[in-house]
Amino acid sequence: MGKSQLEEKDRSDGAPVEMTPMTETGLCPYCLGSFKIVRGVLPRHGFRAHNVRHGTSGGFHTGACNGAGHQKIGTEAGNTKALDNATFYQARGEELAALPAFTREEGKAATIRAAQDTHLTRRANAWATPVPPTAEQRAAYATPEAFANTSVRGWFSDASYDHRAKSMTRERTQRAEAMITHAAALREAVAQNPA
Ligand SMILES: [Zn+2]
């Protein structure tokens, strides 16, 4: 009697009463995240790739994971997909790792793009909330000498281009290593979960 009263109470609270609390979870053959299996497949979820910047790679990124709708690792279809993905990430990681370091020219191009972005952002902000420049800001741009002393001017130097090229190369190397590590983790997960 006590149990049925409890169930009644749960229902009146609007909370769903789980009659069969058995939930199946499984590893995604793309991102290796662990998720509840819904009607035999993985639900929609985000790709959790660590040490990877958003949007820096076409195939290895944060955001929605392509594993949604696929079967988990431990099934024949899931393991086949996981091994396919491991092959892809291994090849792409090795390809990226083998590329030559970014050059000063590439660092310069990226610096100019970043400056343009910053400029656009400032203009957009100015349009959204027009605030007259302070006397200090006006003074900083009043003469070429004063402008040369601003931090923005400091972006446009060979040392700055080289620095940016170096950090671009470092980021790409880290991305390549992350892909190769992910490929190994996918193969390991399949080995531990035979179909
Ligand atoms: Zn996933």
Residues whose N, C-alpha, C, O or C-beta is under 5 A from the ligand:
A	BS01	ZN	C28 Y30 C31 L32 G46 C65 G67
